[in-house]
Amino acid sequence: MTQNREPLAANKETYTLKMDKLTDILSKSILPKQDIALIQQIAIFQNIKTHHSLVNYGEKCQYIYFILRGGFIMQLIKEEDGSERTINFYLDSFQPFMTIPHSFFQETPSNCKLTAIKNSDILAFPKKELMALVESNPSIRLFYQDQIINALLSELDFRMKLLSLSPQKIYKLLITDYQDIIQNVSSRHIANFIGISPEWLSNLKRII
């Protein structure tokens, strides 16, 4: 599938506008300005249309992505019946860094899929170029490791909170602690994530 790919350095005005959000995050780190510039130089802008898959089943994930605008869901295929199950959400305001971890780190075909749930703008960081920076630059290496650890801990914390809860309590938790998901993700995807039907979710909404 062909998506809109645009090296940010190609247009100075576009570069500045699209990089602002990432620059804010990089500027809060210990990275000096020259290292921030190095990271920015390898970023590739992509626009992903709603329902299009950024990474599909069986593909190798060769990028770490940063969401500028929009949102994605991660899905896998359930072995027992072959249906798809939503297992995570990524939004510009919630877990904006995303990849398929086992595929990216282990160079294996992905058993998950990343799909846009709305028209989305992202930055893609190619693994080859990113790893070259990480291996050659101690400051970037530390930043990269911190971001990976923080992202994994955030995802683990999110999953651990939901692990032992009933569907009703999961939905209550999303309402109280994860309003970004409630406001930006469709009820169909939220129901699939919880493991219930959209009709059951509608009943929960009336009860809560």
C-alpha positions as CSV (number, residue, x, y, z in Angstrom):
1,M,0.0,0.0,0.0
2,T,1.4,3.4,-1.0
3,Q,1.1,6.2,1.5
4,N,2.1,9.9,1.4
5,R,5.7,9.9,2.4
6,E,7.5,13.2,2.6
7,P,11.0,13.9,4.0
8,L,10.5,16.9,6.3
9,A,13.6,18.7,5.1
10,A,12.1,19.1,1.6
11,N,10.0,22.1,2.6
12,K,11.2,24.4,5.3
13,E,7.8,25.8,6.3
14,T,6.2,22.3,6.3
15,Y,9.2,21.0,8.2
16,T,8.8,23.5,11.0
17,L,5.0,23.1,11.4
18,K,5.0,19.3,11.4
19,M,8.0,19.0,13.7
20,D,6.8,21.3,16.4
21,K,5.2,18.6,18.6
22,L,8.2,16.3,18.4
23,T,10.6,19.2,19.0
24,D,8.7,20.1,22.2
25,I,9.4,16.5,23.5
26,L,13.0,16.5,22.4
27,S,13.6,19.9,23.9
28,K,12.5,18.7,27.3
29,S,15.1,16.0,27.3
30,I,18.9,16.3,27.9
31,L,19.6,16.4,24.2
32,P,21.7,19.3,22.9
33,K,20.3,21.2,19.8
34,Q,22.7,19.5,17.4
35,D,21.4,16.0,18.4
36,I,17.8,17.2,18.1
37,A,18.6,18.3,14.6
38,L,20.1,14.8,13.8
39,I,16.9,13.1,14.9
40,Q,14.7,15.5,12.9
41,Q,16.7,14.9,9.8
42,I,15.8,11.2,9.6
43,A,12.1,11.7,10.2
44,I,9.7,10.9,7.3
45,F,6.3,12.5,7.3
46,Q,3.4,10.2,6.4
47,N,-0.3,10.8,6.1
48,I,-2.3,7.7,6.8
49,K,-6.0,7.6,5.7
50,T,-8.7,6.3,8.0
51,H,-8.9,2.4,8.0
52,H,-5.5,2.1,6.2
53,S,-3.0,-0.3,7.8
54,L,0.4,1.2,8.7
55,V,1.8,-2.3,9.5
56,N,-0.1,-5.4,8.4
57,Y,0.0,-9.1,9.6
58,G,3.1,-10.8,8.4
59,E,5.1,-7.7,7.6
60,K,8.3,-6.7,9.3
61,C,8.0,-3.5,11.2
62,Q,11.1,-1.4,10.3
63,Y,10.0,1.9,11.9
64,I,9.2,3.7,15.1
65,Y,6.4,6.1,14.6
66,F,5.4,9.3,16.3
67,I,1.8,10.5,16.0
68,L,1.5,14.2,15.2
69,R,-2.3,14.1,14.7
70,G,-4.8,11.3,14.7
71,G,-5.0,7.8,16.1
72,F,-4.3,4.1,15.6
73,I,-5.4,0.8,17.0
74,M,-3.2,-2.4,17.4
75,Q,-5.0,-5.6,16.6
76,L,-4.2,-9.3,16.6
77,I,-6.0,-12.4,15.3
78,K,-7.4,-14.7,17.9
79,E,-6.3,-18.3,17.5
80,E,-9.6,-19.8,18.7
81,D,-11.9,-18.3,16.1
82,G,-9.7,-16.2,13.7
83,S,-11.4,-12.9,14.7
84,E,-9.5,-9.7,15.3
85,R,-9.1,-8.3,18.8
86,T,-8.1,-4.7,19.6
87,I,-5.3,-4.8,22.1
88,N,-4.0,-1.2,22.3
89,F,-4.7,2.4,21.3
90,Y,-2.2,5.1,20.2
91,L,-3.3,8.7,19.9
92,D,-1.5,12.0,19.5
93,S,-2.5,12.6,23.2
94,F,-2.0,9.1,24.5
95,Q,1.0,6.9,23.8
96,P,2.1,8.9,20.7
97,F,5.2,6.7,20.1
98,M,4.3,3.3,18.6
99,T,5.8,0.3,16.8
100,I,5.3,-3.5,16.8
101,P,7.9,-4.3,19.5
102,H,8.6,-8.0,18.8
103,S,8.8,-7.4,15.0
104,F,10.9,-4.2,15.3
105,F,13.4,-5.6,17.8
106,Q,13.6,-9.2,16.8
107,E,13.3,-8.7,13.0
108,T,10.3,-11.1,12.8
109,P,7.1,-10.9,10.8
110,S,4.4,-9.1,12.8
111,N,1.5,-11.0,14.3
112,C,-0.2,-7.6,14.9
113,K,-1.6,-4.9,12.8
114,L,-1.5,-1.1,13.2
115,T,-4.5,0.6,11.6
116,A,-5.5,4.3,11.5
117,I,-8.9,5.0,13.1
118,K,-8.9,8.6,11.7
119,N,-7.0,10.5,9.1
120,S,-3.6,10.7,10.7
121,D,-0.2,12.5,10.3
122,I,2.8,10.7,11.7
123,L,6.6,10.8,11.6
124,A,8.3,7.6,10.7
125,F,11.9,6.9,12.0
126,P,13.6,4.2,9.9
127,K,15.3,1.5,12.0
128,K,18.6,1.5,10.1
129,E,19.1,5.3,10.3
130,L,17.8,5.5,13.9
131,M,20.1,2.7,15.1
132,A,23.1,4.3,13.4
133,L,22.4,7.5,15.5
134,V,21.8,5.4,18.7
135,E,25.1,3.5,18.2
136,S,27.2,6.6,17.4
137,N,25.8,9.2,19.8
138,P,25.7,8.6,23.6
139,S,23.1,11.4,24.2
140,I,20.7,10.0,21.5
141,R,21.3,6.5,22.8
142,L,20.2,7.5,26.3
143,F,17.2,9.4,25.0
144,Y,16.2,6.4,22.9
145,Q,16.5,4.0,25.8
146,D,14.5,6.3,28.1
147,Q,11.7,6.6,25.5
148,I,11.6,2.9,24.9
149,I,11.5,2.1,28.6
150,N,8.9,4.8,29.3
151,A,6.7,3.6,26.4
152,L,6.9,0.0,27.5
153,L,6.2,0.9,31.2
154,S,3.2,3.0,30.1
155,E,1.8,0.2,28.0
156,L,2.4,-2.3,30.8
157,D,0.7,-0.1,33.4
158,F,-2.3,0.4,31.1
159,R,-2.6,-3.4,30.6
160,M,-2.1,-4.3,34.2
161,K,-4.9,-1.9,35.3
162,L,-7.3,-3.8,33.0
163,L,-6.1,-7.3,33.5
164,S,-8.3,-8.4,36.4
165,L,-11.3,-6.1,35.8
166,S,-14.8,-6.9,34.6
167,P,-16.0,-5.2,31.4
168,Q,-18.1,-2.7,33.4
169,K,-15.1,-1.8,35.6
170,I,-12.8,-1.5,32.5
171,Y,-15.2,1.0,30.9
172,K,-15.5,2.9,34.2
173,L,-11.7,3.1,34.3
174,L,-11.5,4.4,30.7
175,I,-14.1,7.1,31.6
176,T,-12.3,8.2,34.7
177,D,-8.6,7.8,33.7
178,Y,-8.5,7.7,29.9
179,Q,-10.8,10.3,28.5
180,D,-8.6,10.7,25.4
181,I,-9.6,7.1,24.4
182,I,-13.3,7.7,25.2
183,Q,-13.3,10.9,23.1
184,N,-11.3,9.8,20.1
185,V,-12.0,6.0,19.7
186,S,-15.2,4.6,18.3
187,S,-17.5,2.6,20.6
188,R,-17.0,-0.4,18.2
189,H,-13.2,-0.4,18.8
190,I,-13.6,0.2,22.6
191,A,-16.1,-2.7,22.8
192,N,-13.7,-5.0,20.9
193,F,-10.9,-4.0,23.2
194,I,-13.0,-4.8,26.3
195,G,-14.1,-8.0,24.8
196,I,-17.8,-7.4,24.5
197,S,-20.3,-6.6,21.8
198,P,-21.2,-3.0,20.8
199,E,-24.7,-3.7,22.1
200,W,-23.4,-4.7,25.5
201,L,-21.3,-1.6,25.6
202,S,-24.4,0.5,24.8
203,N,-26.1,-1.2,27.8
204,L,-23.1,-0.4,30.0
205,K,-23.2,3.3,29.0
206,R,-26.8,3.4,30.2
207,I,-26.0,1.8,33.5
208,I,-22.9,3.8,34.3
